């Protein structure tokens, strides 16, 4: 994995970028853990880039992350960034993305370049599967109608997840 810090601005858009401090907690196998904060709020996340990605040369940054934001009581939020704009259906709604760990599959909704679970779905179940699994696959369709498959290693995800659990404890 490259040593670049992935700082998801979409998540903390309510905190000015210049007020944020990003600190790497550590590298854990194929995953890195970070803490991002200002004086009032902590945001901890683990992130990895795919080992294999379709159409990689025509895409921006591709990554998968799991994050905690204790001040908002948000934990184990799974986010996928495809590095392209997702396809919209004929009604102008964003398409779905499939995420698979082992035999378990979940459907995520998209918003431009990002995908998350539907409200009410349990991100914790995905994280549990990630901690037990070896590989994770994400399938999506770009706005140019190109199907993509990204394959992630889950080596180190358990240790990285423990690190953010410690840094951003549930209250």
C-alpha positions, -999 to +999 in steps of 0.1 A: +000+000+000+012+035-008+023+057+021-003+084+012-027+095+039-062+091+027-082+119+043-119+115+035-132+150+033-167+140+025-171+125+060-160+155+080-170+183+057-184+201+087-149+205+101-126+229+082-096+210+067-071+234+082-084+226+117-079+189+113-049+169+124-044+135+109-022+110+127-013+075+115-019+050+143-002+022+125+002-002+096-014-035+101-008-059+073-026-044+043-045-019+064-036+014+080-053+030+109-056+068+114-071+093+138-083+126+126-093+153+150-098+189+159-103+202+194-139+190+196-142+158+176-123+126+169-126+105+138-108+072+136-106+050+105-090+021+089-083+021+052-070-002+024-065+000-013-075-030-035-049-056-044-067-060-078-090-034-094-107-033-128-099-003-151-074+010-125-057+033-150-090+052-157-100+057-121-091+080-092-083+069-057-099+035-049-102+025-013-123+008+014-126+022+049-143+016+082-147+045+105-158+056+140-171+091+149-179+089+187-193+124+189-220+114+165-223+079+180-213+064+146-193+032+147-182+006+122-194+026+092-183+009+060-175+032+031-163+024-004-148+049-028-147+036-064-125+063-079-152+070-105-188+082-105-213+054-102-240+048-128-275+062-123-306+042-132-332+054-157-350+073-130-318+092-121-311+073-089-277+060-081-270+024-087-262-003-061-229-018-052-223-054-040-198-061-014-189-098-006-169-114+022-168-152+019-203-164+012-219-132+026-231-104+003-245-070+011-260-043-012-248-007-007-263+025-020-241+050-039-237+087-039-215+099-067-182+081-060-190+066-026-211+036-014-225+028+021-250+004+036-287+013+035-300+030+066-310+004+092-285-021+078-259-033+102-224-023+092-212-042+122-221-075+104-199-065+075-170-056+099-175-090+118-172-108+084-142-087+075-125-097+107-131-134+101-125-133+063-094-133+040-107-114+010-134-088+003-148-080-032-166-049-043-186-049-076-200-017-091-209+000-124-195+033-136-214+061-151-199+050-184-215+016-179-183-002-172-186-030-146-158-031-121-146-056-095-121-046-068-105-073-046-092-064-011-070-083+012-083-085+048-048-093+062-044-070+092-080-057+094-086-072+128-055-055+144-063-022+126-099-023+138-087-029+174-065+001+171-093+024+161-116+009+188-090+019+213-085+054+199-122+062+195-139+044+223-177+041+225-191+062+253 
